[in-house]
Amino acid sequence: MNLHFDIIIIGGGASGLLCAVTAKQHNPSLRVAVIEKNDRVGKKLLSTGNGRCNLTHDNISPADYVGEAWALKPVFDAIDTPTLLDRFQRLGLLTFRDSEGRYYPLSRQASAVLDVLRFHCENLGVEMFCGETAVSVKAQNTFRVQTKQNTYFAQKLVIAAGSKAAPKLGGCDSVTQLNIGHRAVPFSPALCPILVRSDILRSLKGLRAQAEVRLERGGKTLRSERGEVQFNEDNLSGICVFNLSLFTTPDSTVTLDLLPDISDTELYNILQKNQNRFSRQSADNLFTGILQKRIAVAVLKAAEVKNFSRPCSALGEDELRRAAECAKSLRFSVKGNAGFDRAQACRGGVTVKGQVDPVTLESRLRKNLYFCGEALDICGVCGGYNLHFAFASGIIAGEQL
Ligand SMILES: Cc1cc2nc3c(=O)[nH]c(=O)nc-3n(C[C@H](O)[C@H](O)[C@H](O)COP(=O)(O)OP(=O)(O)OC[C@H]3O[C@@H](n4cnc5c(N)ncnc54)[C@H](O)[C@@H]3O)c2cc1C
């Protein structure tokens, strides 16, 4: 078998596949190979957006990402949302926009996105080598890529190997393991549940509540999001929590405002009225009509309201104030993020500044070496941002090859 190629792409995921299609469309005579360690390409892509693949968003800007997003601004400038949607439409994928500005395939199936990419690769003659892990790369006159089974050679090499998120779907640290001579920020899990310390969490296990969720440090709010929070055994989750997981540090706190549309004073007044309305009922009924019962009990415990066998009428003014305060600011100390297994993406990756040209995505250290997707030091919030970057950077790298 002749394993000499013009271009080798390591990684048959979102960015690698679109990079391969773009390269072949630009120059059909090129021999392009994709090396993929899974037994098939696009395994992670199939799991995205709960199997529906949220492929981009109406409103994409570097401000929605952490890492070196601003250094990579030329990628967003070159491939904005309409440009990306147009590319996909020309490949045959129709999409729809939901009420929150997220785009999905019209069929609501991630497999549609993968099929479109796979079929174009097939028709354009991209050569796929699945079930092979690139274990080393040597750069001399050409690139030599070693897998357990074969030695491959190419004039140009693209690293589209993604991050360590979701190892069962292919996540790994090839960026470090391949030792390509580029600096990289170590990967850490993001877009995942936040592990917290709290005496009340167990009693809330299995519940969901709408809240404004704030990530705080030293009394300052670093970031806040609104949405549905899920209470689990040792963690909080939900899209709003996932987004905050991009910014957690061990000394931070997650604070829930369970009644964000009611001011502190209004809530205190409502509790006073409830105290009269339900004066004969036990104290744990103070939040009747306002909060779910188990959440109300947890709030009262956090407020150090003791002896629930007392009637509401027996609660003191101080206890009412503390209860109102805890419903507006229920605090959980952050232990850290859940692991790579539960992460949808990673912070970290190949450093851009001084190392990668943000316009072409070519290495500044080694000619003919390119990077795309999550292998680079960039990570976006939930909502189609990470796939947008993976696809956009895949197109840009593909256009240079
Ligand atoms: C459960 C889940 C849901 C998600 N949902 C969304 C969503 O709806 N919207 C969104 O924008 N983002 C979503 N993401 C994030 C998104 O999937 C990733 O950001 C995106 O896939 C990154 O694309 P990539 O090409 O850089 O990496 P990947 O898609 O991970 O592709 C990298 C490929 O390289 C292969 N590989 C790695 N190392 C080697 C090696 N040494 N040799 C050979 N092959 C190798 C891997 O097996 C993998 O197939 C989700 C992620 C997960 C885990």
The ligand as a Gaussian input file, in Angstrom:
#p B3LYP/6-31G(d) Opt

LIG

0 1
 C      -21.671000      14.741000      24.727000
 C      -21.194000      15.947000      23.970000
 C      -22.113000      16.825000      23.431000
 C      -21.681000      17.955000      22.734000
 N      -22.613000      18.763000      22.159000
 C      -22.213000      19.855000      21.462000
 C      -23.155000      20.667000      20.773000
 O      -24.350000      20.348000      20.687000
 N      -22.683000      21.799000      20.155000
 C      -21.359000      22.132000      20.160000
 O      -20.996000      23.174000      19.600000
 N      -20.442000      21.348000      20.757000
 C      -20.820000      20.206000      21.379000
 N      -19.880000      19.391000      21.948000
 C      -18.436000      19.734000      21.770000
 C      -17.978000      19.311000      20.351000
 O      -18.353000      17.974000      20.114000
 C      -16.472000      19.448000      20.209000
 O      -16.059000      20.736000      20.560000
 C      -16.032000      19.156000      18.763000
 O      -16.367000      17.831000      18.410000
 C      -14.547000      19.368000      18.579000
 O      -14.207000      18.991000      17.276000
 P      -12.731000      18.490000      16.965000
 O      -12.701000      18.088000      15.548000
 O      -11.750000      19.455000      17.449000
 O      -12.555000      17.208000      17.896000
 P      -13.365000      15.801000      17.859000
 O      -14.684000      15.966000      17.244000
 O      -13.233000      15.302000      19.235000
 O      -12.459000      14.952000      16.863000
 C      -11.135000      14.583000      17.166000
 C      -10.924000      13.185000      16.619000
 O       -9.542000      12.870000      16.662000
 C       -9.399000      11.509000      17.013000
 N       -8.032000      11.378000      17.531000
 C       -7.505000      11.982000      18.619000
 N       -6.205000      11.651000      18.758000
 C       -5.919000      10.836000      17.711000
 C       -4.722000      10.162000      17.321000
 N       -3.574000      10.291000      18.000000
 N       -4.768000       9.377000      16.221000
 C       -5.911000       9.231000      15.499000
 N       -7.077000       9.855000      15.840000
 C       -7.057000      10.651000      16.935000
 C      -10.501000      11.286000      18.023000
 O      -10.831000       9.927000      18.147000
 C      -11.632000      12.118000      17.433000
 O      -12.453000      11.351000      16.582000
 C      -20.290000      18.239000      22.623000
 C      -19.367000      17.353000      23.172000
 C      -19.808000      16.216000      23.828000
 C      -18.785000      15.266000      24.404000

